[in-house]
Amino acid sequence: MSDNRPIFQAVRKRHDITLNMLIEDTQLDPEAVRIVDTMGVGTPQVIDKMLESLSRLSGHTYTALALSW
């Protein structure tokens, strides 16, 4: 069975949200943001903050269940 959920990076790009925008909005370590974006790996706290930021910046609600990591 394939996973049809979009990955975080694809959703971020669809909304024209840059990594710098996420870094500024979340105030997270830039390297942690890059790792989640490129590899889908991060602590639950970092992922939650990034999802909150993505939702805020895009105007759409995104959850960990809605995306493929």
Backbone bond lengths (Angstrom), bond angles and torsions (degrees), N, CA, C in turn:
res aa  C-N    CA-C-N  psi(-1)  N-CA   C-N-CA  omega(-1)  CA-C   N-CA-C  phi
1 M - - - 1.445 - - 1.534 108.23 -
2 S 1.346 117.31 131.18 1.461 120.49 -179.23 1.531 110.68 -92.88
3 D 1.314 114.38 154.46 1.457 121.51 179.20 1.525 107.67 -96.36
4 N 1.310 117.41 113.56 1.462 121.95 -177.32 1.525 113.68 -91.89
5 R 1.325 117.18 3.62 1.465 119.64 179.65 1.532 109.58 -73.08
6 P 1.328 117.32 142.30 1.467 119.38 178.38 1.525 111.17 -71.87
7 I 1.328 116.48 153.93 1.461 119.57 176.10 1.531 109.07 -84.27
8 F 1.319 115.42 157.43 1.464 122.13 -177.47 1.522 111.05 -52.07
9 Q 1.337 116.71 -49.37 1.457 121.48 -176.26 1.533 111.85 -59.39
10 A 1.327 117.49 -41.01 1.463 121.27 179.76 1.524 110.98 -64.32
11 V 1.323 116.78 -41.25 1.459 120.77 179.14 1.528 109.81 -66.90
12 R 1.319 116.67 -42.86 1.462 120.89 178.65 1.530 110.07 -57.79
13 K 1.322 116.47 -47.55 1.465 120.73 -178.77 1.530 111.64 -67.16
14 R 1.326 117.29 -36.63 1.461 121.16 178.80 1.527 111.07 -57.87
15 H 1.332 115.62 -34.06 1.463 121.08 -178.90 1.537 112.04 -94.29
16 D 1.328 117.26 8.14 1.472 121.88 -178.77 1.525 112.44 55.48
17 I 1.322 115.59 41.31 1.460 121.78 176.79 1.522 107.66 -100.32
18 T 1.317 116.08 123.43 1.458 120.63 -178.54 1.524 110.53 -87.95
19 L 1.328 115.36 163.75 1.466 119.45 175.08 1.522 109.92 -62.35
20 N 1.329 117.17 -38.10 1.464 119.51 178.97 1.525 111.61 -61.83
21 M 1.316 116.60 -37.90 1.471 119.74 176.97 1.529 110.16 -62.30
22 L 1.334 117.12 -43.45 1.473 120.77 178.53 1.523 110.88 -64.65
23 I 1.330 116.18 -43.66 1.467 120.36 -179.13 1.525 110.12 -61.18
24 E 1.328 116.96 -46.18 1.463 120.45 179.71 1.520 111.71 -65.04
25 D 1.327 117.15 -40.96 1.458 120.91 -176.74 1.525 112.32 -71.21
26 T 1.330 116.57 -39.16 1.469 120.01 -176.17 1.518 113.49 -87.52
27 Q 1.343 116.64 -24.06 1.466 121.69 -173.72 1.532 111.76 61.15
28 L 1.340 116.08 25.67 1.466 121.64 177.53 1.526 110.01 -86.34
29 D 1.310 115.48 163.28 1.451 121.79 174.00 1.534 108.63 -57.72
30 P 1.329 117.81 126.07 1.466 119.91 -178.32 1.530 113.86 -54.46
31 E 1.314 117.50 -36.82 1.468 120.08 179.81 1.523 111.33 -66.28
32 A 1.328 117.78 -37.76 1.465 121.50 177.99 1.528 110.00 -63.55
33 V 1.331 116.78 -40.10 1.459 121.39 178.48 1.526 109.87 -64.55
34 R 1.319 117.22 -44.72 1.468 120.78 179.99 1.529 112.16 -63.05
35 I 1.329 116.40 -39.60 1.467 119.95 -179.04 1.530 110.79 -66.04
36 V 1.318 116.97 -43.71 1.468 119.36 177.76 1.516 109.82 -63.16
37 D 1.324 116.81 -42.95 1.459 120.70 -177.52 1.520 112.52 -65.52
38 T 1.319 118.05 -42.93 1.457 120.69 -174.47 1.521 113.75 -89.95
39 M 1.341 117.17 -33.16 1.457 120.01 -173.75 1.525 113.49 -115.18
40 G 1.335 117.18 -13.14 1.462 119.93 -179.62 1.507 113.35 71.96
41 V 1.335 116.16 26.27 1.457 121.05 -177.01 1.521 108.98 -121.03
42 G 1.323 116.14 131.78 1.453 120.69 177.18 1.508 110.71 -177.69
43 T 1.311 114.82 166.94 1.465 119.14 176.92 1.526 108.64 -69.74
44 P 1.312 117.11 156.65 1.466 119.18 177.71 1.534 112.55 -55.97
45 Q 1.325 117.07 -36.40 1.460 120.70 -179.68 1.530 111.38 -65.41
46 V 1.334 116.93 -43.63 1.463 120.96 -179.93 1.533 109.70 -66.51
47 I 1.305 116.68 -45.18 1.467 120.22 179.78 1.526 110.60 -61.81
48 D 1.318 117.69 -42.84 1.463 120.47 178.68 1.523 111.19 -61.08
49 K 1.335 117.27 -44.17 1.464 120.57 179.17 1.520 111.27 -63.30
50 M 1.322 116.42 -39.62 1.457 119.83 179.92 1.529 111.23 -68.33
51 L 1.318 117.32 -38.39 1.466 120.79 176.87 1.527 110.78 -65.79
52 E 1.327 116.91 -41.19 1.458 120.82 177.15 1.526 109.99 -61.51
53 S 1.319 116.71 -42.82 1.452 121.65 179.87 1.526 110.81 -66.20
54 L 1.329 117.00 -46.35 1.460 121.22 178.19 1.522 110.32 -57.26
55 S 1.308 116.87 -43.17 1.461 121.54 179.25 1.522 111.03 -64.33
56 R 1.316 116.28 -45.05 1.466 121.08 -179.06 1.535 111.06 -64.42
57 L 1.329 116.19 -47.44 1.464 120.70 -176.18 1.531 112.96 -71.83
58 S 1.323 117.02 -29.83 1.469 120.40 -177.90 1.526 113.12 -90.58
59 G 1.331 116.53 -22.59 1.461 120.13 -175.61 1.518 112.93 81.44
60 H 1.337 116.95 10.03 1.466 123.09 177.71 1.524 108.25 -123.09
61 T 1.313 117.11 149.72 1.460 120.85 179.12 1.520 109.94 -88.55
62 Y 1.330 115.78 123.85 1.467 121.57 177.14 1.521 108.46 -122.12
63 T 1.331 115.13 138.70 1.453 121.86 176.35 1.536 109.17 -124.54
64 A 1.302 115.71 166.86 1.470 120.45 179.16 1.529 110.20 -62.44
65 L 1.313 117.59 -29.55 1.459 120.76 179.99 1.532 112.39 -74.47
66 A 1.334 116.96 -23.20 1.456 120.86 -178.09 1.513 113.36 -82.77
67 L 1.332 116.79 -15.28 1.454 121.33 -176.10 1.518 111.37 -118.19
68 S 1.301 115.05 154.78 1.455 121.37 173.17 1.523 107.32 -97.83
69 W 1.302 116.30 136.73 1.468 119.73 -177.96 1.495 108.14 -107.81
